[in-house]
Amino acid sequence: MPDFRKILRGTGVALVTPFGSDLEIDFDALGRVIDHVIHGGVEYVITLGTTGETPTLSKEEKIALIKFTYEKVDGRVPVIVGVGGNNTQELVSDLEEFPLDQSVAVLSASPYYSKPSQEGLFQHYKTLAEASPKPILLYNVPSRTGRNINASTIIRLANEVPNIVGIKEAGGDMAQCMQVLRDRPEDFLVVSGDDALALPQIACGIDGVISVAANSFPGKFSEMVRESLKGDFKTAKKLNDQLIEGYDLLFAENNPAGVKAAMSELGIIENYLRLPLVPLSDGLNTRLKAYIMKNFSVKA
């Protein structure tokens, strides 16, 4: 088994899915996004994360996105594929059908809406891990799913299910984060899923972050993470201080509406989302534009 605490240390980015005015996937724009984040210094990318609006994508579109991402990345950084949802058996089928050969791992968000018990969460992930040809990273995001994966369940999965190798922790609970870091097996990867908490969580011992903001601001964000991981928190804080307003603006209404608006302003993609998501309100978009103009280069 690879050492995931080494190969996925630093910044991963949950890629957006760009759309054109016809709301079809804009693969040319996705190619620009991938180049933008890799040139900006991120350590790895995630395709089919929820930031990619996966609930609105067909299975055929998901497979096309995976294949395109492999081709465009071309081995420059590791690729993770998102396979999550609340129908365990359907996810088992996806793990069998999706082209996972070039991925290093699968990121799987916990079941949404169903609100399973902790035992249900354990059995769900155990089933996925046994079916998956690639190692599984848990994804705990209770603000979206309605159910927290408790620290005890995370540690149980880490110890009892060999193909579960890490977690993206986006619960916003620093106490739970510290408990997981205290009790995890030595080789179990823990990364943040909260851009705004990445710095203090790294100070507690977390291995990096899977970021949304790094779609738009990969250079400054990934540098902040690297400086934090080196223990240079003075430099990291200066960088993070410049990003704090950006975090607030990106997530004020919806993800990925905020980051898509930012990337549109930067000239990387067009600002289209599939319903039920809509672009930012005019007032927030104006504030985000002013922040970007002040802090980042905008393409002509």
C-alpha positions as CSV (number, residue, x, y, z in Angstrom):
1,M,0.0,0.0,0.0
2,P,1.4,3.5,-0.9
3,D,2.2,5.9,1.9
4,F,-0.7,8.3,1.4
5,R,0.6,10.6,4.1
6,K,3.5,11.3,1.7
7,I,1.9,11.3,-1.7
8,L,-1.2,13.3,-0.7
9,R,0.6,15.7,1.7
10,G,-0.2,19.4,0.9
11,T,-2.9,20.8,-1.3
12,G,-5.4,18.9,-3.3
13,V,-8.1,20.8,-5.3
14,A,-11.7,19.6,-5.8
15,L,-12.1,20.6,-9.5
16,V,-15.1,22.6,-10.7
17,T,-16.9,21.4,-13.8
18,P,-17.1,24.3,-16.3
19,F,-20.2,24.6,-18.4
20,G,-20.9,26.6,-21.6
21,S,-24.0,28.7,-22.2
22,D,-25.8,25.5,-23.4
23,L,-24.9,24.0,-20.0
24,E,-22.9,21.2,-21.6
25,I,-19.5,20.5,-20.1
26,D,-16.8,22.8,-21.5
27,F,-13.8,20.5,-21.7
28,D,-11.6,23.3,-23.1
29,A,-12.2,25.3,-20.0
30,L,-11.7,22.3,-17.8
31,G,-8.3,21.9,-19.4
32,R,-7.5,25.5,-18.5
33,V,-8.6,24.9,-14.9
34,I,-6.3,21.8,-14.6
35,D,-3.3,23.7,-16.0
36,H,-4.1,26.7,-13.8
37,V,-4.1,24.7,-10.6
38,I,-1.1,22.6,-11.4
39,H,0.9,25.6,-12.5
40,G,-0.2,27.2,-9.3
41,G,1.5,24.5,-7.3
42,V,-1.2,22.1,-6.0
43,E,0.0,18.7,-5.2
44,Y,-3.0,16.7,-6.5
45,V,-6.5,17.0,-8.1
46,I,-9.9,15.5,-7.4
47,T,-12.4,15.0,-10.2
48,L,-16.1,14.4,-9.4
49,G,-15.9,16.0,-6.0
50,T,-19.2,17.7,-5.0
51,T,-17.6,21.0,-6.0
52,G,-17.8,19.6,-9.5
53,E,-21.7,19.7,-9.3
54,T,-21.7,15.9,-9.5
55,P,-25.4,15.5,-8.5
56,T,-26.3,17.2,-11.8
57,L,-24.0,15.0,-14.0
58,S,-25.0,11.8,-15.8
59,K,-23.0,8.6,-15.5
60,E,-21.7,9.1,-19.0
61,E,-20.6,12.6,-18.2
62,K,-18.8,11.4,-15.1
63,I,-16.9,8.8,-17.0
64,A,-16.0,11.4,-19.7
65,L,-14.7,13.8,-17.0
66,I,-12.6,11.1,-15.4
67,K,-11.0,10.2,-18.7
68,F,-10.4,13.8,-19.7
69,T,-8.8,14.6,-16.4
70,Y,-6.3,11.7,-16.7
71,E,-5.4,12.8,-20.2
72,K,-5.0,16.4,-19.3
73,V,-3.1,15.9,-16.1
74,D,-0.9,13.4,-18.0
75,G,0.9,12.2,-14.8
76,R,1.9,15.6,-13.6
77,V,0.1,15.2,-10.2
78,P,-1.9,12.3,-8.6
79,V,-5.6,12.1,-9.5
80,I,-8.4,11.1,-7.1
81,V,-11.9,10.2,-8.3
82,G,-15.0,11.1,-6.2
83,V,-17.5,8.3,-5.8
84,G,-20.1,9.2,-3.1
85,G,-23.8,9.1,-2.4
86,N,-26.5,7.5,-0.4
87,N,-27.2,4.4,-2.5
88,T,-24.6,1.9,-1.4
89,Q,-25.3,-0.7,-4.1
90,E,-25.3,1.9,-6.8
91,L,-21.9,3.1,-5.6
92,V,-20.6,-0.4,-5.7
93,S,-21.7,-0.5,-9.4
94,D,-19.9,2.8,-10.0
95,L,-16.7,1.5,-8.5
96,E,-16.9,-1.4,-10.9
97,E,-17.8,0.7,-14.0
98,F,-15.8,3.9,-13.6
99,P,-12.3,4.0,-15.1
100,L,-10.3,4.1,-11.9
101,D,-7.1,2.5,-13.2
102,Q,-5.1,5.8,-13.3
103,S,-6.4,7.2,-10.0
104,V,-4.5,6.8,-6.7
105,A,-7.6,6.7,-4.5
106,V,-11.4,7.2,-4.3
107,L,-12.9,10.0,-2.3
108,S,-16.3,9.1,-1.0
109,A,-18.7,11.6,0.7
110,S,-20.8,10.0,3.4
111,P,-24.5,9.3,2.6
112,Y,-26.6,12.4,2.5
113,Y,-30.2,12.8,3.6
114,S,-30.6,9.2,4.8
115,K,-28.9,10.0,8.1
116,P,-27.7,6.5,8.9
117,S,-26.6,5.5,12.3
118,Q,-22.9,5.2,13.1
119,E,-23.2,1.4,12.5
120,G,-24.9,2.2,9.1
121,L,-22.0,4.5,8.2
122,F,-19.5,1.9,9.2
123,Q,-21.2,-0.8,7.1
124,H,-21.6,1.5,4.1
125,Y,-17.9,2.3,4.0
126,K,-16.9,-1.2,4.7
127,T,-19.0,-2.4,1.7
128,L,-17.5,0.3,-0.6
129,A,-13.9,-0.5,0.6
130,E,-14.4,-4.2,-0.1
131,A,-15.7,-3.4,-3.6
132,S,-13.2,-0.7,-4.6
133,P,-10.2,-1.5,-6.7
134,K,-8.5,1.6,-5.2
135,P,-8.1,2.8,-1.6
136,I,-10.9,4.8,-0.1
137,L,-10.7,8.2,1.5
138,L,-13.7,9.0,3.8
139,Y,-15.3,12.4,3.4
140,N,-17.0,13.8,6.4
141,V,-19.1,16.9,5.6
142,P,-22.1,16.9,8.0
143,S,-23.3,20.4,7.0
144,R,-24.2,18.9,3.6
145,T,-25.1,15.3,4.5
146,G,-27.0,15.8,7.8
147,R,-24.9,13.3,9.7
148,N,-21.5,13.5,11.3
149,I,-19.1,10.5,11.1
150,N,-18.1,10.4,14.7
151,A,-14.4,10.2,15.7
152,S,-14.9,6.7,17.1
153,T,-16.4,5.5,13.8
154,I,-13.5,7.1,11.8
155,I,-11.0,5.4,14.0
156,R,-12.9,2.1,13.8
157,L,-12.9,2.2,10.0
158,A,-9.2,3.2,10.0
159,N,-8.3,0.2,12.2
160,E,-10.7,-2.5,10.9
161,V,-11.0,-1.9,7.1
162,P,-7.6,-2.2,5.4
163,N,-8.7,-0.4,2.1
164,I,-9.7,2.7,4.0
165,V,-6.6,4.9,4.1
166,G,-7.6,8.4,5.1
167,I,-10.3,11.1,5.5
168,K,-11.2,14.5,4.3
169,E,-12.5,16.1,7.5
170,A,-14.9,19.0,6.9
171,G,-16.9,18.9,10.0
172,G,-15.6,22.2,11.3
173,D,-15.1,20.6,14.8
174,M,-11.6,21.2,16.0
175,A,-12.1,19.0,19.0
176,Q,-13.1,16.0,16.8
177,C,-10.2,16.8,14.5
178,M,-7.7,16.6,17.3
179,Q,-9.3,13.4,18.6
180,V,-8.9,11.7,15.2
181,L,-5.3,13.0,15.0
182,R,-4.6,11.6,18.4
183,D,-6.0,8.1,17.8
184,R,-5.4,7.5,14.1
185,P,-3.1,4.7,12.9
186,E,0.3,6.1,12.0
187,D,-0.2,5.7,8.2
188,F,-3.8,7.1,8.2
189,L,-4.1,10.3,6.1
190,V,-6.1,13.2,7.6
191,V,-6.7,16.3,5.4
192,S,-8.9,19.3,6.0
193,G,-12.0,20.0,3.9
194,D,-12.3,23.5,5.3
195,D,-10.2,26.1,3.6
196,A,-10.6,28.7,6.3
197,L,-9.5,26.2,9.0
198,A,-6.6,24.6,7.1
199,L,-3.9,26.6,8.9
200,P,-4.9,25.9,12.5
201,Q,-5.7,22.3,11.6
202,I,-2.2,21.8,10.2
203,A,-0.9,23.2,13.4
204,C,-2.7,20.4,15.2
205,G,-1.1,17.8,12.9
206,I,-3.3,17.5,9.9
207,D,-1.6,16.4,6.6
208,G,-3.0,19.1,4.2
209,V,-6.2,20.1,2.7
210,I,-8.6,19.3,-0.2
211,S,-9.5,22.8,-1.2
212,V,-12.2,24.7,-3.1
213,A,-10.4,28.0,-3.0
214,A,-7.4,26.5,-4.8
215,N,-9.4,26.4,-8.0
216,S,-9.2,30.2,-8.1
217,F,-6.2,31.0,-6.0
218,P,-3.9,28.0,-6.2
219,G,-0.6,29.8,-5.9
220,K,-1.2,31.7,-2.7
221,F,-3.3,29.0,-1.1
222,S,-0.9,26.1,-1.8
223,E,2.1,28.2,-0.7
224,M,0.2,28.9,2.6
225,V,-0.3,25.2,3.1
226,R,3.3,24.3,2.4
227,E,4.6,27.0,4.8
228,S,2.2,25.7,7.4
229,L,3.4,22.1,6.9
230,K,7.0,23.3,7.2
231,G,6.1,24.9,10.6
232,D,6.7,28.5,9.3
233,F,3.4,29.8,10.7
234,K,4.5,33.4,10.6
235,T,4.8,33.3,6.8
236,A,1.7,31.1,6.5
237,K,-0.3,33.5,8.5
238,K,0.6,36.4,6.3
239,L,-0.6,34.5,3.3
240,N,-3.7,33.3,5.0
241,D,-4.6,36.8,6.2
242,Q,-4.8,37.8,2.5
243,L,-7.1,34.9,1.8
244,I,-9.6,35.2,4.8
245,E,-11.9,37.7,3.0
246,G,-11.7,35.5,-0.1
247,Y,-12.9,32.4,1.9
248,D,-15.9,34.4,3.2
249,L,-16.9,35.7,-0.2
250,L,-16.5,32.3,-1.9
251,F,-18.8,30.5,0.5
252,A,-21.2,33.2,1.5
253,E,-24.0,32.0,-0.8
254,N,-23.1,28.6,-2.3
255,N,-20.3,26.4,-3.4
256,P,-19.4,26.3,-6.2
257,A,-21.2,29.5,-7.2
258,G,-18.6,31.6,-5.4
259,V,-15.5,29.9,-6.8
260,K,-17.0,29.8,-10.4
261,A,-17.7,33.6,-10.2
262,A,-14.1,34.1,-9.1
263,M,-12.7,31.9,-11.9
264,S,-14.9,33.7,-14.4
265,E,-13.5,37.0,-13.2
266,L,-10.0,35.6,-13.6
267,G,-10.8,34.7,-17.2
268,I,-10.5,30.9,-16.7
269,I,-14.1,29.7,-17.2
270,E,-17.6,31.1,-18.0
271,N,-19.9,31.6,-15.0
272,Y,-22.6,28.9,-15.6
273,L,-24.1,26.5,-13.2
274,R,-26.7,23.8,-13.5
275,L,-29.9,24.1,-11.5
276,P,-30.7,24.1,-8.7
277,L,-27.5,26.2,-8.3
278,V,-27.5,29.8,-9.7
279,P,-24.8,32.4,-10.0
280,L,-24.0,34.8,-7.1
281,S,-26.2,37.7,-6.4
282,D,-25.1,41.0,-8.0
283,G,-24.1,42.5,-4.7
284,L,-21.9,39.6,-3.6
285,N,-20.4,39.3,-7.1
286,T,-19.4,43.0,-7.0
287,R,-17.7,42.5,-3.7
288,L,-15.9,39.4,-4.9
289,K,-14.8,41.2,-8.1
290,A,-13.3,44.0,-6.1
291,Y,-11.4,41.5,-3.8
292,I,-10.0,39.8,-6.9
293,M,-9.0,43.0,-8.6
294,K,-7.2,44.1,-5.5
295,N,-5.3,40.9,-4.8
296,F,-4.9,38.8,-8.0
297,S,-4.0,39.2,-11.6
298,V,-7.0,39.3,-13.9
299,K,-6.6,38.1,-17.5
300,A,-7.6,40.6,-20.3
